[in-house]
């Protein structure tokens, strides 16, 4: 009930906008499903429309630095938005944390993660993770494997995905036995396909702090400004946390 009241009050505030507009949101792949839900609510509450461009944080960062006409960047780390602000391609004062990620070891077969990290010590089957050079979840996965003294054992069996969604697909289709991905990716699966997962202890990897920032291209875009306001609302926070983020 509270969420509906908040959305309703937001609609009254946003109705003061001069006209409908489009906001182009570049989003880290891990957050795409959640953003699609936020998109639906935002478009109901306002006259604006959201266009979603999804990819790894590293690839989106490269596109933005090369002039891609995005208005808002939802990164999977704090570094990329900070660098964009420092280079004058984003509005520094607009940067804020919208989600905190949780890393899990997942398998389509629940029994494959019953022993947590011990499950992969046998090391003869493939382990999928996002490319650490492109994706913060991949960097966290690599950190966790090193902290567990497993990296040297499993490195030859690692399969790299461009982002966490592709990484999930590797394990879902049997091209890997396990995948190190975000909890949100698991919770967004249908119950019959959810398999099993082990919540990787937080002390094994650096915090996955996901920041949003208004890009210079969207500085004068009313829809972009209102979308970022909505992203910080209590209703949006409730949905984000329900999807497996902190």
C-alpha positions in Angstrom: 0.0 0.0 0.0 2.8 2.4 1.0 4.5 2.0 -2.4 1.3 2.8 -4.3 0.9 6.0 -2.3 4.4 7.0 -3.0 4.0 6.4 -6.7 0.8 8.3 -6.7 2.3 11.3 -5.0 5.2 11.2 -7.4 2.8 11.2 -10.3 1.3 14.4 -8.9 4.7 16.0 -8.6 6.0 14.8 -12.0 2.8 16.0 -13.7 4.2 19.5 -13.4 6.8 18.6 -16.1 6.4 20.8 -19.2 6.2 17.9 -21.6 7.0 14.2 -22.1 10.6 13.3 -22.8 12.8 10.2 -23.2 15.7 9.3 -21.0 18.3 6.9 -22.4 19.7 4.8 -19.5 22.9 2.9 -19.9 22.8 0.1 -17.3 25.1 -2.6 -16.1 23.8 -6.0 -17.2 23.3 -7.3 -13.7 20.7 -4.6 -13.0 18.7 -4.8 -16.3 15.8 -6.9 -15.0 15.3 -4.7 -12.0 15.5 -1.6 -14.2 12.8 -3.0 -16.4 10.5 -3.1 -13.4 11.4 0.4 -12.4 10.9 1.5 -16.0 7.3 0.3 -15.9 6.6 2.1 -12.6 8.3 5.3 -13.7 6.4 5.4 -17.0 3.1 4.9 -15.2 3.9 7.7 -12.8 5.2 10.2 -15.3 4.6 11.2 -19.0 8.2 10.2 -19.8 9.7 7.1 -21.5 12.8 5.1 -20.6 15.1 3.6 -23.2 17.4 0.9 -21.8 20.8 0.1 -23.1 22.4 -2.8 -21.3 25.9 -4.1 -21.2 29.0 -4.7 -19.1 30.1 -1.6 -17.1 33.4 -1.6 -19.0 31.8 -1.6 -22.5 29.2 1.1 -21.5 32.0 3.2 -20.1 33.9 3.0 -23.4 30.8 3.9 -25.4 30.1 6.9 -23.2 33.7 8.2 -23.5 33.4 7.8 -27.3 30.3 10.0 -27.3 27.4 7.6 -27.1 24.2 9.8 -26.5 23.2 8.3 -23.1 21.6 10.5 -20.4 22.0 8.4 -17.3 24.6 5.7 -16.4 23.8 3.0 -13.9 27.2 1.4 -13.3 28.1 -1.7 -11.4 30.9 0.1 -9.6 31.8 3.6 -8.3 34.9 3.9 -10.3 33.4 4.4 -13.8 31.0 7.2 -12.8 33.7 8.9 -10.8 36.1 8.8 -13.8 33.4 10.2 -16.1 32.7 13.1 -13.7 36.5 13.8 -13.5 36.7 14.0 -17.3 33.7 16.3 -17.5 31.4 13.7 -19.2 29.1 13.4 -16.1 27.7 15.8 -13.5 29.8 15.1 -10.4 27.2 16.3 -7.9 24.6 13.8 -9.3 26.5 10.7 -8.4 25.0 8.4 -5.8 24.8 4.7 -4.8 21.6 3.0 -6.0 22.4 -0.6 -5.1 24.9 -2.9 -3.4 25.6 -6.2 -5.1 25.9 -9.7 -3.5 28.1 -12.4 -5.2 26.9 -16.0 -5.2 28.2 -19.3 -6.5 25.3 -20.7 -8.6 24.6 -24.0 -10.4 21.5 -25.2 -12.2 21.9 -28.4 -10.1 21.3 -27.6 -6.5 23.5 -30.4 -5.2 26.5 -28.9 -7.1 26.8 -26.1 -4.5 25.8 -28.0 -1.4 29.3 -27.8 0.0 29.8 -24.1 -0.9 33.4 -23.3 -1.9 34.4 -26.9 -1.3 32.2 -27.8 -4.3 34.6 -26.4 -6.8 37.8 -27.8 -5.3 37.7 -30.9 -7.5 38.4 -28.3 -10.3 37.8 -30.5 -13.4 34.6 -28.8 -14.5 34.1 -25.3 -15.9 33.4 -22.3 -13.7 31.9 -19.2 -15.4 32.5 -15.7 -14.3 32.1 -12.3 -16.0 35.3 -10.9 -17.5 37.1 -9.1 -14.7 38.4 -6.5 -17.1 34.9 -5.5 -18.0 32.6 -6.3 -15.2 32.8 -5.5 -11.4 31.1 -8.8 -10.6 33.8 -10.6 -12.5 36.5 -8.8 -10.5 34.7 -9.7 -7.3 34.5 -13.4 -8.4 38.2 -13.4 -9.1 39.0 -11.8 -5.8 36.9 -14.4 -4.0 38.5 -17.4 -5.8 41.9 -16.0 -4.9 40.9 -15.5 -1.3 39.8 -19.1 -1.1 43.1 -20.2 -2.7 41.2 -21.7 -5.6 42.2 -19.4 -8.5 45.3 -21.4 -9.4 43.3 -24.6 -9.3 40.3 -23.5 -11.4 41.9 -20.9 -13.7 42.3 -23.4 -16.6 38.6 -24.3 -16.2 37.3 -20.7 -16.2 34.9 -19.6 -18.9 34.5 -15.8 -19.2 31.3 -14.1 -20.0 31.0 -10.5 -21.2 28.7 -9.7 -18.4 26.8 -11.5 -15.6 23.8 -12.3 -17.7 26.0 -14.2 -20.3 27.8 -15.8 -17.4 24.5 -17.1 -16.0 23.6 -18.5 -19.4 26.9 -20.5 -19.6 25.9 -22.4 -16.5 22.2 -22.6 -17.3 22.9 -24.3 -20.7 25.5 -26.7 -19.3 28.5 -25.0 -20.8 29.8 -24.5 -17.2 29.0 -26.4 -14.0 29.0 -23.3 -11.8 28.7 -19.5 -12.3 29.8 -16.7 -10.0 27.1 -14.1 -10.5 24.9 -11.7 -8.6 22.2 -12.8 -6.2 19.7 -10.8 -8.3 20.3 -13.0 -11.3 19.3 -16.0 -9.3 16.3 -14.5 -7.7 15.0 -13.4 -11.1 14.9 -16.9 -12.4 11.6 -18.9 -12.4 11.5 -21.1 -9.3 11.7 -24.3 -11.4 15.1 -23.1 -12.9 16.6 -21.5 -9.8 18.9 -24.5 -9.0 21.0 -23.8 -5.9 23.4 -21.1 -4.8 26.0 -20.3 -2.1 26.2 -16.8 -0.8 29.9 -15.9 -1.0 31.1 -14.4 2.3 31.4 -10.6 2.0 34.9 -10.5 3.4 36.2 -12.5 0.4 35.7 -9.6 -2.1 35.6 -5.8 -2.2 32.1 -4.4 -1.8 30.1 -4.2 -5.1 28.9 -0.6 -4.8 26.8 0.4 -7.8 26.6 4.1 -8.5 24.3 6.2 -10.8 25.3 9.4 -12.4 23.7 12.0 -14.7 25.7 12.2 -17.9 26.4 15.6 -19.6 24.3 14.6 -22.5 21.3 14.4 -20.2 22.0 17.5 -18.1 19.1 19.4 -19.6 16.8 16.5 -19.9 13.9 16.8 -17.5 13.1 13.1 -17.9 16.7 12.1 -16.8 16.5 14.3 -13.8 13.1 13.0 -12.7 14.3 9.4 -13.3 17.2 9.8 -10.9 14.9 11.4 -8.4 12.6 8.3 -8.7 15.6 5.9 -8.4 16.2 7.4 -4.9 12.6 7.1 -3.8 11.4 4.7 -1.1 9.3 2.8 -3.6 12.3 2.2 -5.9 14.5 1.2 -2.9 11.9 -1.3 -1.8 11.9 -2.9 -5.3 15.7 -2.9 -5.6 16.1 -4.6 -2.2 13.4 -7.2 -3.0 15.4 -8.1 -6.2 18.4 -9.1 -4.1 20.4 -5.9 -3.7 21.5 -4.2 -0.5 
